[in-house]
Amino acid sequence: MRDIRQINNANNDDKVIDACSIFGAMDRSGGAFSGESVIKAIANMHDRGNGLGGGFAIYGLYPEYADHYAFHIMYLSQQGKQETEAFLRDNFETIACEEVPTRPTPRVTNPPLVWRYFLDINGCKLENQSEDDYIVDRVMKINTCLGDSFVFSSGKNMAVFKGVGYPEDIADFFCLEQYKGYIWTAHGRFPTNTQGWWGGAHPFSLLDWTVVHNGEISSYGINRRYLEQFGYHCALQTDTEVVAYAVDLLVRKHKLPIEIVAKILAPPFWSDIERLPPQERKLMQALRQTYGSLLMNGPFAVIIANNGEMIGLTDRIRLRPLVVGEKGDMLYLSSEESAIRLIEPELDRAWIPTGGEAVIGRLKEEPCFKVAGVDTITTAEAV
């Protein structure tokens, strides 16, 4: 089994404190657009990273396989590929598969094998599981039990492309100018506590959920232990992984709206809760008492995406930046306003959300759910 350090940055950089860059763009009408502007925007924040990680999530890029689970898998060895493909044959019907198209890129060196598989579970024995639980279980088994193989994308009609390099280099390597989608999120990484390797780059993903993150989840230990009780296993050696799993647990399994999930991950302080109106105070108290182990401590700004949604959220005292911009049906989230205005100079509106305030963009046909302190955007105006 190859040591993942073999595909790290060759300089083995020591810990350096700096800030990653995050960017998201969504057409709330559902129109697919090229990611060239997103690549340009994230490249404008080049100096926030150090070349140890870049990546993109795209929604709506596989319309011909929209009903099938799209697995993107990186392999560190041919043996890992052989073992994983045998596992896939035993657990899925493979509709199509291929190596993900790439091109030689000077600053992307020593990449792993990256393949994509479009899978169906018709005829598979679900063992009293839902289809999504079946997928999550198999993803966890590949990532923890099979050597040299990591599933880094597993949703429908969406995909993650990521690796070691600056984001503009990763976009060039994966030929991302060939794709279109109605949501694009992007990340430029400056790792501070974990090594830079291909699986540790952002976005992190499970099923349709993706997360890009600037900051540090200092509560990673207790968050991880809580999630392990529900069958989630962190195998990619980066704290951001817990955010993707927490959102999947809370929304998909516990049936909570994303507006409430935001209040679990970045809740009001107890002193602020005591000053809320009685009904809201009881709700916030119940969430803190029930899901205290999923509170995300530390400085963070995240962009979370799902089919039909893009969400921006910062920690409660906004130790990491997040800027929101709107132009017609387009919604933008970014670490820096300059990146938004580079590609959309004449915005209808731009603002900075307060700490712990979720900004939620949805496709227009999606219903709107409103709670106090949440800015939910379904049309060109905030509601």
C-alpha positions, 0 to 999 in steps of 0.5 A: 500500500502506498503511503499517502505522503508520497503524493503530498507536496514534495517540500513537506511544508511546516504548519503555516497559519493563513486563510483558504479561499471559498467561492460559490455561484448558483443560477436560481433559475436552474440554468446550466452555465460554464465554470470559467467565471468561477475558475477566474474568481477563485484564481483571483484569490490565489494568494490565500492558498499555497498550492496544497489543495484545490477543488470544485463541485458541480451540480447538473453536469451529468444530465444523461446519467441523472438517475444514477449515482456518480462515484468519483474514486481516486486510486493510489495503486492498481491493486486498489483499483482492482479490489474496488472494482470487484467490490463495485461489481458485487454491490452495484450494477455499473451503467458506465465507467471511465477514467476521468479526462485529464490533461498534463498540467505543469503544477499538478504532479504525481496525481493518483488514478481518478475514475468515475462510475455511474451506478445503479442499485436495482436488484441489490439486496438493501437489507432493510436500508434506504437507497441512500443508506446503502450508498453511504454504507458502501462508501464508508466500506471502500474508504475504510476497508479497501486499501488505496481507494477513496470515494470522494464524490457519490451523488446524483447528477453532481460531481467533485473534482479536486487534488493537490494544486492551486484551484486554477491548476486543478480546473485545467487538469480536469478539463473543467471548461468542458462542463456546465452546471447550475451550481459551482463551488470552489476552494483554494487550500492553505492547510494548517493542521493536516497534510496536503494530499489529494483526498484531503483537498476540498470539497468534501462530499457524501451523496449530494452534499458538498462542503468547502471550508475556510478555517478550523473545526477545533471541535473535530474530535467530539464531532467525529465521535458523535458521528461514528455512533451513526456509522460515519467514519472519517478517513480523509484526514481533514477536519472539514469531513465532519461537516459533510457527514453532520449535514447528511445526518441532520437533513437526510436521516433526522429530517431537519430543515437546513435552516435548523441545521445551521442553528445546530452547527453555529448556534447562538450563545447561551446568553443570547438564547436567554434573551429570545422570545419564549417559543424560540428560546425553547427551540434553541435550548432543545437544539443545544441540549440534543445536538451539543456534540455537533456544535462546530467550534473554531473559526470557519466559513463554509459553503454547503451545497446540495441538489437545488440549494447553496448555503453559506454559513460562518462561525458565531463571531465571524472569524472567517470572512463570507460575502454575498452578492446577487445579480438577477437569478445569480447568487454568489458566495465568496471569501472576498467581494473582489472575486465576485465583482471581478466576474459580476461588476454590477451587482444588484446587492452585496452584503456581509451576513452576521456570524451564525447567519445562514444564507440559503439560495434555492431553485425558484420552484423550491418551497421557502422555509423561514426562521428567525435569523436566517436569510433565505433566498429563493428569488432575486430578493432576500426574504 
